[in-house]
Structure formats: C-alpha cells, structure tokens
C-alpha cells in the first residue's frame, strides 16, 4: 500500500489530522485541490476569550500555541481576561464573546465557577491562512506529505483498502478521510446522508479599501436593516475589515468572486450609510446552512470538520469543532492502520464526536433564530437575552458553553473525572502535564510508583509520568488518552490494563 491514510483537504482540520496520524506512526498523504494556501484572511476563533476551549487545549498539548499566538490578530491571557480592560477603557467595554451578536462583558463572569478554576485560560483569533501555515509546518516536520493543486476526483473503497484517484494517478491507501469542506467531494462520492436546513442569511467578510462611513467603525456588531454588520478590527495597513450579515439567501453561484460592488451594496443596504468600496483585497462569502452527516464513517471512508457538519459561524464554533474532530480521530485511526487496534476503535469517533456536533448545531440555529430582523417578537426576545447575559449567572453559563470546557465523553468507568479533559496542571517534578503530551502518546500518571510496570508492554504508545500534581499530591494514578481525555482513574492494575488495551490496542510485547 502507498499510504496508511489519504487525507483530502489541507485546511486546519486536515493538517492537524495529518500531524496526529504521524504522531501515531501512520504513513500520511494530504491532497489539496487548491494550489496555494487559503488566500482570504478569514478569521478563525480559537475559543471564547475567557475560557480555554478544547481547540486551544489540544494545540497546547502539542506545543503549538506559541507559534499560533505569534500570528494572532489578538490573544487573551488569564490575567487579561480578568482585567477591566485596556488603559482608558470604561468598565464594561471589554467583551469576552457574544451570543447572536449580544456582547458578553468580561466583568460579568464568575471566575470562581468550578469549570473556570484551574484552567490556563487563553484564547484568541487568528487568520485561517496563518493557522494553516503553522499546522502545515508541524505536519511536514512530523513526516506528512502534502500535495497542493491535486484534487480527489474519485475512489474505489474495498474491504481492506481504498484506491484514490487524484491528479491523474491512482493512490492506494488503507483509509480515506474527507476534510474537504462543507461541499465535500469525499462525502458526496461516499454517499453520506447530510440532512439539515437551508440558509436564510448570507454573510460577507472582507478586507477592503473604503471611502466614507467613518461613523460605521466599531469593534462590535451593530444592528441594521435586515441584518447586522461590523466595520473595523483586525485589518492592516490602513485597510478596513468589513463583515456584513444580511438576511437574504446566498447567490446561486456561491463560488463566484465576491466583488467590491456586492460588498458595497450589501453594506449600504444593511447599514443605511452611503459608503464606497474601492478595492477588495480578500473576501469570503458564507451562509447559515446547517447540516450534519448521520455517521462519520462508511467503511474505509471517514469525514471530519465541515465535511461532517456545517452551520453558521456565530460564536466561532466551527474551527473549534473541527479541530476537536481531528484530535479525536487521529490517534485512533493511526492505531488501527498500524494493526494495533481493531476497527471498532474508529467507530468510537462518531459515537463521541457526533453528539458534540449536534449540540453546536442547535446553539448555532438558536443564534440565527434570535437574530432575524423585523419581527417585534424577536426584538423582545433579544431584550430578554441581553438582560440575562448581563448577569453573572447568564454570562458565565453562555461563555462556558461556547468556550467548550463542558465537553466530555461518555467513557467506561465510575470515577467522576473519567471522560473529562485533563488540565495542564503543574507536577511536583517541575514539569507540567502538557510537556509530556507533545509526542501524542497516552499518559499514565503514576505518582505512587504502582502502575508504571503495567504500561510497559505498550512501549512508546504510552508515557509513564511518575509525579503527582502540585495541587493534588495525594492524587490516584490515572490514564489519559492521547487526545487529553481521562480514561481511567485508580481502579486497580487489572482495570488499567483493560483500559490501555481498549484505547491503545494490543501491547507490543
């Protein structure tokens, strides 16, 4: 076989998946139909500003956050999230996110909430092309092969392999994963059902040169006629960032170029201001189409990211959801591809990720529903929501939900920590948990020297850390999966071996 896995799509999800597969020892080829990395400076939110969500936590485990932070439009650290704001800012001017465009103030959050406590809170916004540059470098350094300008045009899935047609050749692989976007070729060719609802709005995001409309500039969303808009933010070199959401369906040809005239007309209609867009430097168009595949696997073909689920980008959920897919799938598929684990391990990918995708879709549709302009009932409901989000309980609840810290998996075992994400706690030997996670191996925390020998037969697929957390010196031993989720806590040597076999496959010796 030429490769263990072919990944279709070199967006953030495909690139992170390729890196995770390589950490697991799989031979990986990434095929991307576009010749150049993403050109539009499309923003990707890395989590609600006040909460370290699963995407940031996952990238932190692999040591990637410093490189991403260097390219971010802005980044929020733990203490900054608690500060009243930049010098000269009035109380309440610093926001940590929004729900349907209703801003959530930082000074309303209850940082004593247990789901905040102990987390290295950080988040930010980074351009997709910059994120892709970091992830592509990471994947290549680990040995992944990336071919650009080569589209998957077809495939034949057999019982034990997939023959992928791309770039005029046939490539033989054990598995094919479609990370090729909301209109995924892989999903369509494989026959995945993709039920959902059609869009009712069109979003346009661009970096432009613009004349007039100085009164439009503001950092947060403003309501307008039949939609909302924001002008300003992370544009560079005197250019203007324009983001308009208009409640009209997208054009029939959604792949057509977003022109200056289209942006200008939409901004004029929504804002009511006579602005002139003189040049477009980068632009994207999107809609609130909401669909989710009924399963993420059909035989030897899998889908992840937007190929598996699409929705409105309100709240910055899409990137976080897709990167979570990659972190969940990569180590599992690598173990199966290398023959360590049965194919049933791959089925836990859909079982664990599908419910989270469904939740994101519900919250996304809810935000669209309370954003429809012109209905006095919706206006009244937004007023109630605004009041609720201006309270500590309301603000904290919504930020926790959008941030994703609540996400956990239904894993075997009775201990309350099982299924949750392991925080990056400091260890008594001077290291931190994340410093041991960069290799992508599972981690057995063995503070009492009781369980290390049990893990030895799994070789380099597991790292034994013989140090206790500083905050919890009496902590029991635990096993943390390669994706950072706790799978076993102090239940005896026999049950640890069972958990290692369940998640990492058969031992090497």
N, C-alpha and C positions, 0 to 999 in steps of 0.2 A: 504494500500500500504506500502511496506517495506521502500521505499525511494522516495523522490520527484524526484531526478535526480541520475542516474548512469553515471559516467564519466569513459570511457575506456582510460587508459593511464595515468601514473604518471610521465610524463615528465614535463618540466616547464609550458607548456600551460595547461595541465590537472590539475596540482596542483594549479596554480593561479586561474583557473576557479572554482575549488572546494572551494577555500577560498572566492571568490567573491559570490558564491552561498550561502555560510554560512553567510556572512555579510548580505545578503538579506533574511536570515531566512529559506532557503530551507534545507531539510534533504539530505545529500550527501554521496554517496559511490564511492570511486575511486578504480578501478580494474586495476592492472598492471601485465602483463604476466611475466615479469622478477622478479626473487626472490630478487635481490639486486638492489640498485640504480645504475645509469649509471656508469660503470667502466672506460671507456676511458676518459682521461682528455681532453674532447672535448671543445674547446673554444667557448663561446657564446658572441658575441659582443653586448654591451648594447648601441649602437649608435655611430655615428661618434664622434670622440674625442672632437670636438669643439662645438657640438650642443647637447643640452639636448633633445633627441628624445622622442617620445611618450612612449616607454617602460620604460625608466628611470623616466619620469614624472609620469607614472602610479604607479610605485613601490614607488616613493617618496610620493605620496598621501597616500599610506597605511603604511608609516613609515618603509619600508623595505630596503631602500638604505644603511643605516649604516651597517647592517648585511651582505649585499651583497658586499659592499666595502671592508669589513674585509677579504673577501675570494678572492678578485680580483687579477689577475696577475698584472694589473696596473690600475690606475684610474686617471682621469684628472679633475681638479677643474677649476673654471672660470679663476682665475688669471694665473694658469699654462698654460692654453690654449693660453694666450696672451703673455707669456714669450718667449724669444728667444730660450730657451732650457736649459738642464742641464748644470752644470758647465763644461766648456771645450768644449762644443758643438759649432760647427761653425754655422753661420747663414744658415738657410735652412735645417738643419739636423733634425729638429723636424717636423714630419708629423702628420696630423690630420685624415688621411684616404687615400683611393685610389679609382680610377675608373679603372677597368680592370688591376690592378697592377701598374698603373701610380700614383705615390705618389703625394699627395697634401700637400704643405708646409703650416705650421701654419702662417708664416709671410706674406702669400699672402691673408689671409682672411680679409674682410672688416667688422669689428665688429660694425661699425655704421649702418649696414644694419638693417632695422626695425624688421626683423624676428629673429635677434640675441638679440636686445635690450630688457632688462627687464627679460631675461631668466636666471635662476640659472644654467648656463652651467656646465655640468658634464657628464662624460661617462667613460666607461672602458671595460675591457674584463675579464670574469670570467669563470671558468671551469663549464661545464654543471652539473657535479655531485655536485659541491659546491652550485650552484644556486638551484638545486633540494633539497638539504638538508635544505636550508633556507626556501624555499617555502613549503616543506612538514611540517616543524615545524610550520610555520604560519597557514597552513590549519588545522593541528591537534589541535592547540590551539583554533581555532575557532569552533571545533567540527566536522570536516570532518573525516570520517572513510576511512582508506587506507588499502587495502589488496594487498599484493605483492605475486607473484607466482600464480596468479589467472587470467587466460585469458578469455576474452569473446569469446565463441565458437559459439554463435548463439543468435537469439532473435525473438520474435514474436511481431510486432507492431500492436496494436489495436487502436480503435478510441480514447480511453481515457487513455491508459497506454501502457507500454512496458514490456514484460516478457523476461528478460535477462537470458541466460544460461551461467553459468561460474562456474568453479571449481566443477562440478558435481551437482550443485543445480540450481534452478530457482529463480530469484530475480525479484520482481515486483516493477516497478518504473513508475513515471509519464512521464519521459523523459530519453532518452539515448543520450549522446554526445560522439562522437568519437574524441579523442585527441591522437590516437594511431599511428601517424606517416604516412610517405609517402606511405607505403603499407598497409594502414588502413584496418583492418578486418571489422570494422563497416561500412566504406564507401562501401566496396565491397558487403557485405551482404545486405546493404540497397539499392543497385542498383543506386548509384550516378554516373552520367556520369563524366568522368575525362579526357577530351580532352587535347591535348598538343603536345609537340615534344619530340622525343627520344634524349638520350645523345650523345655527341660527345667527351667528355673527362672523365677521371677518376681522382679523387682527392684522395690522401692518406695522412693522418695526423697521426703522431705517436710520442711517447716518446720512445727513444731508447738509447742503448749503441752503440757507433760507433767509429771505428778506421779510422784514416786518414781523409782527407777532411777538414783540418783546414781552408783552403782558402775559403770554402763554407760559413762559418759563417758570417751572416749579418742580420740586423733586418728587411730588406725589400725584396720584391720579386725581383728575378733575372731571366732574360730570359735565356732559354736553348734550347736544341734540342727537337723540337716537344712538347714544354711545358715550364713551369717555376717552380721555387722552392724557398723555404726559409728555411734556417737552422739556428737555434738559437731562442732566445726569452724566453718564459716563462717556460722552463723546469727547473727541480730542481735536487739538489744533484749530480751535475756533468753529468747528462744525457743530451741528445741532443733532441731538438724538430726538427722534420723533416716534411715538408709539400711539397708535390710534386703534381703538376697538369700536367698530361700527356694526349695529345690528342689521346687517344685510348679508345674505348668503355669499359665499366666495364666487368668483367668476368661474365660468365653465372650464376654462383652461387655467388650472391653478398653478401650472408650471411656467406660465408666461412671465416675462420680466415685469417687475414692479417699477413703473415709470414715475418720473417726477410729477407728471400730470395726475396720475392716480393718487399718489400720496397727498398732493396739494389739494385735490378735490375732496378727498376724504377728511383731511384735517379741517378744511373750511366748513364742510357740512356739519361736522361734529362740534367744532369749537365756536363757529359763528364769526371767526376772525378772518379778515382778508389777507392771508399770508401768501407768499410766493416761494415755491421750492425751485431753486435754480439748478441744483445738481444733486444726484443720488450717488453716494459712494458705496453703499451696501444696503441691501433691503431684503426682508423676508415677508412672506405672507402666510398666515395660518388661520385655522378655524377651530370651532369647539366640537368638531366631530368626536363622538365618544363611543368607542368600540373596544371589545376585549375578546380575544380568542378563547374558545371554550376549554381548550387544553393547550399547553405549551410544547407538547411533544406528539409527533406522529411517526412512529417507528424510529428511524435513524435521523430524523429531521427535527430540530428544535427551533424555537423562536424566542427572542428576548427584546427588551426595550420597546420602542414604538412599534416594532413588528408584531408584538404580542398585545399591546394596549395603547390606545390613543385617547386623548382628552384635551380639554382646554388647559393651557399652561398656567392658569391663575394659581397663584401661591407657589409657583416654582416647583411643582411636584414631579414633573416628567423626568428630569435628569436624575433626581434622587432615586426615583423608582427604577429607572433603567440600570443605573449603576448597582443598585441592590440586586437586580436580576443577575448581573454578571458575577458579582461576588458569591452569590448562592450557587450558581451553576458551574463555575469554572473548576473548582476543586473536585466536585462530584464527577463531572464528565471526564476529567483527567484520570481519576482513579478507575473509572470503568474502561476508558480507552486503553489504559496500560494493563488491564486484566486483573487488577487487584480486587475490584468490587463488582457485584452483579449489576445488571442493567436496572434493577429495581431502585438502586440509589438515585438514578437520574429521574425517576418518577417522583421523588420527594421534591424536586424542583418545582413542578406545577403545584403540588399539594401545599407547599409553603409560600410560594410567591403569588399564586392566583388570588387568595383572599385579600392580600395587601393591595394588589392592583384594583380589585373590585371596590375596596374602601376608598382609594384615591379617586376613582371614577365617580363615586357617589358624592364626595365632597366637591369635586370639580363641577358636577352638574348643579349642585346646590348653589354654588357661587354664580353660575350663569343665570340660574332662575331668579336670584335676588338682584340681578344687575339689569334685567330687561327694562328699558326706559319707557316712560309714557304711561305706565299703569299706576294709578294712585295707590293701589293695594301694595304693590311692590315698594313704592316710596315709603309707605307707612311701615312696612316690614323692615326696610333698611334703617329707619329711625330706631326701631326697637333693637336691632342688632348693634347699631352704633352705641346705644346706651349700654348694652350688655358687654361689648368689647372695651368699654371704658371703666370696667370694674376689674379688680384683681382676679376674681374667680373666672370671669369670662375671658379676659386677655390671656391668662395663664393656660386655661384649657385649650384654647384655639392654637396658641403658639406651640404647645406641646404636641398637639395633633399634627399640625402642618410640619413641625420640625421632625417628626417621625420617631422620637425617642420611645414612644409607646410600643413600637413594632416588636413583636416576639413571635416565636414559632411554637407550635404545639408538639413538643418533643417528649419522648417517653421518660418517665421519672416523676417522683412526687415532690422533690425539693423545689421551693418557690423560685429559686434562681434559674432553674433549668428552662431553656427556651429564650432567656433574655440575653442581651448583648453584654459582654464583659467590658467594664470600663477600663480605661488606661490608668490603672492605679499604680502608685509607686511601690516598689518592693524593698524589703529590708536590705538587700544586697546592693542597693544604689541604682538598680536598673528600673525600668518601667515595663509593664506588660507589653506595650506596643513594640518595644525594642526586640522582643523575642518573636514577633509575629511577621516580620518582613519577609521571611522565607516562604510563607504560605503553608507551613506545616501546621498540624494540630498541636495544641499545647496542653501538656499535663502539668498542672501546678501541684508540686509535691513538697509542701513546706515542712512536713514531718519525716520525710525520707521513707515513706511507707509504700508508695505506689510506682516509683520510678522503674523498678525491675519489670513490672507488668507491661510497660510501654516499650521495652527494648526490642521485642520481636518485630515491631513496625518500622524499625530503622529510622531513616530520615523523613518519614512521613509524620513523625511526631517529635516535638521538642519537650524535654523534661526540664522544668524550672523549679529548682529546689530552694525557693524563697517565698516567704509569706508577704502579703500586702502589709504595708506600714500601718494602715488604718485598722487592719483586722489581723493582728498577729496570731490569733487562735483559729484562723480560717481553716476549714477542712480541705482536703485535696479536691481538685476539680479537673475536668477535661473540657477544653474549649475547642470547638471545631475550627477549621482553617478560616472560616468567614467571620470569626469572632463571637459566635454564639455558644453559650454554655450548654453542654450536652449531658454532663454527669457531675454530680457533687457528692463526695464522701459516702458512697453506698457499699463499699467493700470491694476487695480486689476482683472478685468474680464478676461483679456488675461493671467494673471499669473495663475489663477485657471484652465484655459483651458490647459495651458502648463503642470501644475502639473498633471492633470488628464491624459493627453496624455502620459507622460513618467513614472509616478509612479502609475497609475491606479486609481481606485476609492478611495475616502477618507475613513478612518477607522470609522469616526463618523461625 
